[in-house]
Amino acid sequence: MGKKMFPKPKPPWWRKCRCTLQKIIIPLCIFQTIRLLLLPSTIDVLILGFLIGVACVLHFEWI
């Protein structure tokens, strides 16, 4: 499904929140990967999967 021709503009607070999250998500993924390599557990794998999913959503601008 393609992008709309004239998408409804997002509020300024949403853009600011999204921009801040884009700057923070990659260092969090790196930290979680290091933690997973040192002390592996199921919850660490789930957290890392969630963080990678959020990073993909923000990168491809799905929201």
Backbone as numpy.savetxt, mean C-alpha at the origin, in Angstrom:
# Nx Ny Nz CAx CAy CAz Cx Cy Cz
-11.57 -2.89 -17.31 -12.41 -1.73 -17.31 -11.51 -0.49 -17.31
-11.72 0.41 -18.23 -10.89 1.60 -18.35 -11.28 2.69 -17.37
-10.48 3.73 -17.37 -10.78 4.86 -16.50 -11.92 5.67 -17.09
-12.66 6.31 -16.23 -13.76 7.15 -16.70 -13.21 8.38 -17.40
-14.00 8.93 -18.29 -13.56 10.09 -19.05 -13.37 11.30 -18.14
-14.34 11.54 -17.28 -14.26 12.66 -16.35 -14.50 12.14 -14.93
-13.46 11.61 -14.29 -13.67 11.04 -12.96 -13.99 12.13 -11.94
-14.78 11.75 -10.96 -15.14 12.67 -9.89 -13.87 12.97 -9.07
-13.54 14.25 -8.87 -12.31 14.56 -8.12 -12.40 14.14 -6.66
-11.30 13.66 -6.14 -11.25 13.24 -4.75 -11.04 14.46 -3.85
-11.49 14.40 -2.61 -11.29 15.52 -1.70 -9.80 15.69 -1.37
-9.40 16.91 -1.00 -7.98 17.15 -0.72 -7.42 16.29 0.41
-8.21 16.00 1.44 -7.70 15.19 2.54 -7.41 13.76 2.08
-8.18 13.25 1.11 -7.95 11.90 0.59 -6.63 11.84 -0.17
-6.38 12.86 -1.01 -5.13 12.90 -1.77 -3.93 13.01 -0.84
-4.05 13.80 0.22 -2.95 13.96 1.17 -2.68 12.66 1.92
-3.74 11.99 2.33 -3.60 10.71 3.03 -2.97 9.66 2.12
-3.40 9.60 0.87 -2.88 8.64 -0.10 -1.40 8.90 -0.40
-1.04 10.17 -0.54 0.35 10.54 -0.81 1.25 10.15 0.36
0.78 10.39 1.58 1.55 10.03 2.77 1.71 8.52 2.86
0.66 7.79 2.59 0.72 6.33 2.64 1.67 5.77 1.58
1.70 6.40 0.40 2.62 5.96 -0.65 4.07 6.11 -0.21
4.36 7.14 0.55 5.74 7.37 1.01 6.14 6.40 2.12
5.18 5.93 2.90 5.47 5.10 4.07 5.45 3.61 3.75
4.69 3.17 2.76 4.41 1.75 2.57 5.65 0.93 2.19
6.53 1.45 1.35 7.71 0.68 0.93 8.68 0.44 2.10
9.02 1.45 2.90 9.86 1.15 4.08 9.21 0.16 5.04
7.90 0.21 5.20 7.22 -0.77 6.05 7.34 -2.18 5.48
7.22 -2.31 4.16 7.39 -3.63 3.52 8.80 -4.16 3.72
9.78 -3.30 3.60 11.18 -3.72 3.78 11.41 -4.15 5.23
10.92 -3.36 6.18 11.06 -3.72 7.59 10.38 -5.05 7.89
9.18 -5.24 7.36 8.45 -6.48 7.61 9.15 -7.68 6.97
9.77 -7.48 5.80 10.51 -8.56 5.16 11.71 -8.97 6.00
12.44 -8.00 6.53 13.60 -8.30 7.38 13.13 -9.03 8.64
12.04 -8.55 9.22 11.51 -9.21 10.42 11.07 -10.64 10.11
10.48 -10.84 8.95 10.04 -12.18 8.55 11.22 -13.12 8.36
12.32 -12.60 7.81 13.50 -13.44 7.61 14.16 -13.82 8.92
14.12 -12.92 9.92 14.77 -13.19 11.20 13.90 -14.05 12.12
12.63 -13.72 12.23 11.72 -14.44 13.12 10.43 -14.80 12.38
10.45 -15.85 11.58 9.27 -16.17 10.77 8.09 -16.67 11.61
6.92 -16.16 11.27 5.68 -16.65 11.87 4.55 -16.42 10.87
3.43 -17.04 11.12 2.29 -16.95 10.21 1.77 -15.52 10.13
1.68 -14.84 11.26 1.14 -13.48 11.27 2.04 -12.53 10.49
3.35 -12.76 10.53 4.28 -11.92 9.75 4.05 -12.09 8.25
3.78 -13.30 7.83 3.50 -13.56 6.42 2.22 -12.86 6.00
1.20 -12.92 6.84 -0.07 -12.26 6.53 0.09 -10.74 6.48
0.83 -10.18 7.43 1.05 -8.73 7.44 1.81 -8.30 6.20
2.84 -9.05 5.83 3.62 -8.71 4.64 2.76 -8.81 3.38
1.93 -9.82 3.28 1.02 -9.94 2.14 0.07 -8.77 2.05
-0.48 -8.35 3.19 -1.37 -7.19 3.23 -0.64 -5.92 2.79
0.57 -5.71 3.30 1.34 -4.51 2.94 1.69 -4.49 1.45
2.04 -5.63 0.90 2.34 -5.69 -0.53 1.08 -5.43 -1.35
-0.05 -5.94 -0.89 -1.32 -5.67 -1.57 -1.65 -4.19 -1.57
-1.47 -3.52 -0.43 -1.74 -2.08 -0.34 -0.78 -1.31 -1.24
0.49 -1.73 -1.28 1.47 -1.06 -2.14 1.08 -1.19 -3.61
0.60 -2.35 -4.02 0.17 -2.53 -5.41 -1.05 -1.67 -5.73
-2.00 -1.63 -4.82 -3.20 -0.81 -5.03 -2.83 0.65 -5.18
-1.91 1.13 -4.35 -1.51 2.55 -4.44 -0.69 2.82 -5.69
0.17 1.87 -6.06 1.03 2.08 -7.24 0.21 2.12 -8.53
-0.76 1.22 -8.65 -1.56 1.16 -9.88 -2.78 2.07 -9.84
-2.94 2.82 -8.76 -4.02 3.80 -8.60 -5.39 3.17 -8.79
-5.62 2.03 -8.13 -6.91 1.37 -8.19 -7.93 2.05 -7.31
-7.47 2.82 -6.32 -8.39 3.61 -5.49 -7.97 5.05 -5.52
